[in-house]
């Protein structure tokens, strides 16, 4: 059997997001990881993104800098349409605003729209009507898809991490600290992480950026609990510091207070072998295998109790779960499976027309 031919793939990112990110970033990291994975498999990749992008694939810079500007949106949609004339790409995969696909919707080129944020059923339904069977969707967690009645064909492809970038730690000292890593704001739950650590009698290291809009909340709810011993805040961390921080931790605390679509930090921690203790919100029950790679709990009290059970978990199980479901290899292969399915569906449509 002949191997599948290389595909010509267009990827799009929001114009505000350099790919990969200059500092913090979620969606941008996933797009960069996917682009590199596709390129390594011999596919042709063109990335439509910010002029600050450095991803090592063919790139087209958006002329408009803001996805919130109607004028910039029209400019960027026209740019994508000009490059993506029928025959230019086998598939157009958008991680940016669905409005950028508008001129392409009636055209016979397969289009995949990936949602990493809240889904608008009205927008997706309207796009489907224009696309006439050439548009499909994907989300990064089952929770996102279940949250609203959605029309169209939906795929589930979770986010992931470049596995080789994270160092697996088979064991850590008995007194290893707990870690909280993320934006420092109320819905992420750093104040709850402090409560859990204090009640469990464990040290806690907090890392992450403090958005300006949440600095007053930080001062009122986190800052007063910091010291040089039990609760430390070390600020933002780069990739190397993150790898060391997560690898040296007894567990990552994920006490989120919102339906987070996919917390990449959970996959990052587990790639290091570090289990995750998370509240039952958003994608936490999908990412963490309860009792194997961490514990999914319903309250602060339950999380305090779970801290005492960390020693029953094998850190190798966390690494293995990431390799199987949330690695760069797994994510790239999953999206390639979606592409192949969409192209096969288009062939069937052609034959039946």
C-alpha positions in Angstrom: 0.0 0.0 0.0 1.3 3.4 -0.9 1.8 5.8 2.1 -0.5 8.7 2.4 0.7 11.7 0.3 2.0 14.8 2.1 -0.7 17.4 2.8 -0.7 21.1 2.2 -2.0 22.6 5.4 -2.8 26.2 6.3 -2.8 27.0 10.1 -4.1 30.3 11.4 -3.5 32.1 14.7 -4.9 35.3 16.1 -2.9 38.3 15.0 -2.0 39.3 18.6 -0.3 36.0 19.2 3.3 35.3 18.1 3.8 31.6 17.4 5.5 30.4 19.5 4.8 32.9 22.3 7.4 35.4 23.4 6.6 34.6 27.1 3.5 33.0 28.4 1.0 31.5 26.0 -1.4 28.6 25.6 -2.9 28.5 22.1 0.3 29.8 20.5 2.2 26.9 22.1 -0.2 24.4 20.7 -0.1 25.9 17.2 3.7 25.9 17.2 3.8 22.3 18.5 1.4 21.1 15.8 3.1 23.0 13.0 6.5 21.5 13.9 4.9 18.0 14.2 3.3 18.3 10.8 6.5 19.6 9.2 8.5 16.7 10.8 6.1 14.2 9.1 6.8 15.7 5.7 3.7 17.9 5.3 3.7 21.4 3.9 2.6 24.0 6.5 1.8 27.6 6.0 1.2 29.7 9.2 -0.9 32.8 9.1 0.0 34.8 12.2 1.7 37.8 13.9 4.8 39.3 12.2 6.6 38.4 15.5 6.2 34.6 14.9 9.3 32.5 14.5 7.8 29.1 14.0 10.1 27.4 11.4 7.4 26.9 8.7 6.3 29.1 5.8 4.7 32.1 7.3 2.2 34.8 6.1 1.9 37.9 8.3 -1.6 39.2 9.0 -1.9 42.8 7.8 -4.3 43.6 10.6 -3.0 43.5 14.2 -6.3 43.2 16.2 -8.8 40.4 16.1 -11.3 42.8 17.8 -11.1 45.4 15.0 -13.7 45.0 12.2 -11.4 46.6 9.7 -8.5 44.4 10.7 -10.7 41.3 10.5 -11.8 42.2 7.0 -8.2 42.7 5.9 -7.1 39.4 7.5 -10.0 37.5 6.0 -9.2 38.8 2.6 -5.5 37.8 3.0 -6.4 34.3 3.9 -8.9 34.0 1.0 -6.2 35.3 -1.4 -3.7 32.6 -0.4 -6.2 29.8 0.1 -7.8 29.8 -3.3 -9.2 26.4 -4.3 -6.3 24.1 -5.0 -3.8 26.0 -2.8 -4.3 23.9 0.4 -5.7 20.5 1.1 -7.1 21.8 4.4 -7.4 25.1 6.2 -7.2 24.7 10.0 -8.2 27.8 12.0 -7.2 28.5 15.6 -8.2 32.2 15.1 -11.5 33.9 14.7 -14.1 32.1 12.6 -14.8 35.4 10.8 -11.4 35.0 9.1 -12.9 32.0 7.3 -15.9 33.9 6.0 -14.8 34.3 2.4 -13.7 30.7 2.2 -16.9 29.2 3.7 -18.7 28.7 0.3 -15.6 27.4 -1.4 -14.9 23.7 -1.8 -11.8 23.5 0.5 -12.1 21.6 3.7 -12.0 23.8 6.8 -11.5 22.9 10.4 -12.3 25.4 13.2 -10.7 24.6 16.5 -12.1 26.2 19.6 -9.9 26.7 22.7 -12.3 29.1 24.3 -16.1 29.4 24.8 -18.1 28.2 21.8 -20.9 30.4 20.3 -23.6 28.1 18.9 -25.1 30.9 16.9 -21.9 31.6 15.2 -21.1 28.0 14.4 -24.6 27.4 13.1 -24.4 30.4 10.8 -21.0 29.3 9.4 -22.3 25.8 8.8 -25.1 27.1 6.6 -22.6 29.0 4.4 -20.1 26.2 4.3 -22.3 23.6 2.6 -20.6 20.6 4.2 -17.0 21.8 4.0 -16.6 23.0 7.6 -16.1 20.9 10.7 -15.1 21.8 14.2 -12.9 20.5 17.0 -12.7 21.3 20.7 -10.0 20.6 23.3 -12.3 18.9 25.9 -15.5 17.0 26.0 -16.8 19.5 28.6 -16.6 22.3 26.0 -18.8 20.3 23.6 -21.3 19.2 26.2 -21.7 22.8 27.5 -24.0 23.9 24.7 -26.2 22.4 22.0 -24.0 22.4 18.9 -24.7 21.7 15.2 -22.3 20.2 12.8 -19.5 17.6 13.0 -17.3 17.9 16.1 -14.0 16.3 16.9 -12.3 16.1 20.3 -8.5 16.7 20.2 -7.0 17.7 23.6 -4.1 20.0 24.0 -0.7 18.7 24.8 2.9 19.3 25.4 6.2 18.6 23.7 7.1 15.6 25.8 10.9 15.7 25.4 10.9 19.2 26.8 10.0 17.9 30.2 12.3 15.9 32.4 10.7 12.9 34.1 11.5 12.6 37.8 10.9 9.0 39.2 10.9 10.3 42.8 11.1 13.4 44.9 12.0 13.9 48.6 9.3 13.2 51.1 9.3 16.9 52.0 9.0 18.2 48.4 6.7 21.2 48.1 3.4 21.5 46.5 3.2 23.8 43.5 0.7 26.3 42.1 1.5 27.5 38.6 -0.7 29.8 36.6 -2.1 33.3 36.3 -2.5 34.8 39.7 -6.2 35.6 39.8 -9.2 34.4 41.8 -10.7 31.9 39.2 -7.4 30.0 39.2 -7.6 29.5 42.9 -4.1 30.4 44.3 -5.8 31.4 47.6 -7.3 27.9 47.9 -3.9 26.4 47.1 -2.5 28.3 50.1 -5.4 27.0 52.3 -4.8 23.5 51.2 -1.0 23.6 51.8 -1.4 25.2 55.3 -4.0 22.7 56.4 -2.0 19.8 55.0 1.2 21.1 56.7 3.1 21.3 53.4 5.3 23.9 51.8 3.9 25.7 48.7 5.6 27.4 45.9 3.4 29.8 43.8 4.6 30.8 40.3 2.9 32.8 37.6 2.2 36.3 36.3 -0.1 38.7 38.1 -2.3 40.5 35.6 -2.6 44.2 36.3 -6.3 44.0 36.7 -5.9 41.4 39.5 -3.0 42.9 41.4 -5.3 44.4 44.1 -6.9 40.9 44.5 -3.5 39.4 44.9 -2.5 41.9 47.5 -5.6 41.3 49.5 -5.8 37.5 49.2 -2.4 36.1 48.5 0.3 38.6 49.4 -0.4 38.6 53.1 0.2 34.9 53.3 3.7 34.9 51.8 6.8 34.2 53.8 10.3 32.8 53.1 9.5 29.3 54.2 5.9 27.8 54.0 4.4 29.9 51.2 6.7 31.5 48.5 5.8 33.4 45.4 8.6 33.3 42.8 6.9 35.3 40.0 6.8 34.3 36.4 8.9 31.4 35.2 10.5 30.5 31.8 10.4 27.1 30.3 13.6 25.8 32.0 12.4 27.1 35.4 9.0 25.6 34.9 10.5 22.2 34.1 12.6 22.3 37.3 9.7 23.7 39.4 7.2 21.0 38.3 9.7 18.2 38.4 10.7 18.9 42.0 7.2 19.1 43.3 5.2 16.5 45.2 2.1 17.6 43.4 0.5 20.4 41.3 -2.5 22.0 42.9 -5.3 22.9 40.4 -8.1 24.4 42.6 -9.8 26.2 39.7 -13.1 28.0 40.2 -14.2 28.1 36.6 -14.9 25.7 33.7 -11.4 25.9 32.3 -11.4 24.2 28.8 -8.0 22.6 29.2 -5.3 23.5 31.7 -2.0 22.8 29.8 -0.2 23.0 33.1 -1.7 19.7 34.2 -0.1 18.0 31.2 3.2 19.8 31.9 3.2 18.6 35.5 2.3 15.0 34.6 5.0 15.0 31.9 7.5 15.5 34.7 5.8 12.7 36.7 4.2 15.1 39.1 0.6 14.2 40.0 -2.2 16.7 39.9 -4.8 17.4 42.6 -7.7 19.3 41.1 -11.2 20.4 41.8 -13.9 18.8 39.6 -14.2 21.7 37.2 -13.7 22.1 33.5 -11.4 19.5 31.9 -9.8 18.4 35.2 -11.7 15.0 35.3 -10.7 14.4 31.6 -7.0 15.1 32.1 -6.4 13.6 35.5 -7.0 9.9 36.0 -8.4 9.8 39.5 -6.3 7.6 41.8 -3.7 7.0 39.1 -2.2 10.3 38.0 -3.7 12.4 40.8 -7.0 13.1 42.5 -10.1 14.8 41.3 -11.9 16.2 44.3 -15.0 18.3 45.1 -13.8 20.6 47.9 -10.8 22.1 49.7 -11.4 19.6 52.5 -11.1 16.7 50.0 -8.0 18.2 48.5 -6.3 18.4 51.9 -7.1 14.7 52.4 -5.7 13.9 49.0 -2.4 15.5 49.8 -1.8 12.7 52.4 -2.4 10.1 49.6 0.2 11.4 47.1 2.7 8.7 48.1 0.3 6.0 46.8 0.7 7.3 43.2 3.4 6.1 40.8 4.9 9.1 39.1 5.6 6.9 36.0 1.9 6.6 35.5 1.6 10.3 35.0 4.3 10.4 32.4 2.8 7.5 30.6 -0.7 9.1 30.4 0.8 12.2 28.9 2.8 10.2 26.3 -0.4 8.4 25.3 -2.9 11.2 25.2 -1.3 14.6 25.6 2.1 14.6 24.0 3.1 16.4 20.8 3.1 13.0 19.0 -0.4 12.2 20.2 -1.9 15.6 19.4 -0.3 15.8 15.9 -1.5 12.3 15.0 -5.0 13.1 16.3 -5.2 16.2 14.1 -3.9 14.3 11.1 -6.6 11.7 11.7 -9.2 14.5 11.5 -7.7 15.9 8.3 -7.7 12.5 6.7 -11.3 11.9 7.7 -12.4 15.3 6.4 -10.6 14.7 3.0 -12.2 11.3 2.7 -15.7 12.8 3.4 -15.0 15.4 0.6 -14.2 12.6 -1.8 -17.4 10.9 -1.0 -19.4 14.1 -1.5 -17.7 14.6 -4.9 -18.6 11.0 -6.0 -22.2 11.4 -4.9 -22.7 14.8 -6.6 
